[in-house]
Amino acid sequence: MNKVDVQPQWWDNIFAPSSCLVIITTVDKAGNVNAASYGTCTRVCHDPVYIAFTCGTTKDTYHNVLATGEFVVNVVPFEQTMLNKTLVCGLPFKGGINELEKAGLTPIPSRRLAPPRIAECRSHFECSVEWTHPWVNRLMVCGKVEAVSIDADCVTDKGFIVWDKVKPAHYCGMRYADRFVPAYNKPTRGEWHYDGGDDDFRADEDWRNAYHSVD
């Protein structure tokens, strides 16, 4: 599949919806690859674009991001084969085992960082760690996006994803074990109306144009 680089002004468009099912790839200091599945990876800032997730403090991802300061977010499509492989990447393999090999996924070099992209995923976000915060046996990781790439047929000429090709997914959560739901139906435009006045809103914000339409 032909991967194309995404220009920075479109990066925020490409990570949609704002929280997706992903496989995060990292490497240790020796270059050994780790891949782990995450259901709550979220875009937390628009400009510049930052992405955040949490991981357990016993996981290889934890050790790798602290050791190297890099991770790559690979968005998983809602396709049965890929969902199955995503579950394999989520198994508790011993340290040093390459989950991509176990799941039958294809690593390809990233544009700027050491962790690989996953060819079978549609879009990729290469991130440098901006900050981390530990709590309750977990680590919150926030990364600044350094490069974005996507399959050539999955982005429009105006920089928006082609929903029925990217096919982003959501994980239903630990209590639902191996269940996923699609998140790629064409977005439905909502309508809103507010009868109040300017005094209800922050003075430095144009509340009347809070939502900007897109094609």
Secondary structure, 3 states (H helix, E strand, C coil): CCEEECCHHHHHHHCCCCEEEEEEEEECCCCCEEEEEEEEEEEEECCCCEEEEEEECCCHHHHHHHHHCEEEEEECECCHHHHHHHHHHCCCCCCCCCHHHHHCCCEECCCCCCCCEECCCCEEEEEEEEEEEEECCEEEEEEEEEEEEEEHHHECCCCCECHHHHCEEEECCHHHCCCEEECCCCCCCCCCCCCCCHHHCCCCCCHHHCCCCCC
